[in-house]
Amino acid sequence: MIKAAILTISDSCSKGQREDLSGQTIKDILKGNNFDVCDKRIVADESERIVAELIDFSDKAEIDVVFTTGGTGLGPRDVTPEATIGICEKMVPGLGELMRLKGLEKTPNAVLSRGATGVRKNTLIINLPGSPKAVCECLEVILDILPHAVKMMHGGGH
């Protein structure tokens, strides 16, 4: 099983003003697809908090894949990609490109998602959009790729 964690990035969810529907959507999808969801957290749209959680998941918790949701748009507080890029040792642009390309088939707004994907230590970090619908659409196109990606991160061949 692939060890996964979910990090919801949302000011309103972190204050308890809104339910974390996107994080729960990710959890529901992963449970039916050979992932063990080890942890699920919520933080505000603050770069330092995002970085701290991503480092904790990758350096201490030894999670295989961290899925973030939220903070990938053009809003003034959307800083998830920058936080992710700042701590990753390798970038994996193809996953984000694939999600945007497939999303474009459903809405032209998909090109506005700035989600990044990269590796820190042996943890793949994937930024997903903040809406449950977009989360479903994105996971649908990358889930089958992730077991191979995790195997490669852990030294497996191509």
Secondary structure by P-SEA (a helix, b strand, c coil): cccbbbbbbccccccccccaaaaaaaaaaaaaccccccccccccccaaaaaaaaaaacccccccbbbbcccccccccccaaaaaaaccccccaaaaaaaaaaaaaccccccccbbbbbbcccbbbbbbcccaaaaaaaaaacccaaaaaaaaaacccc
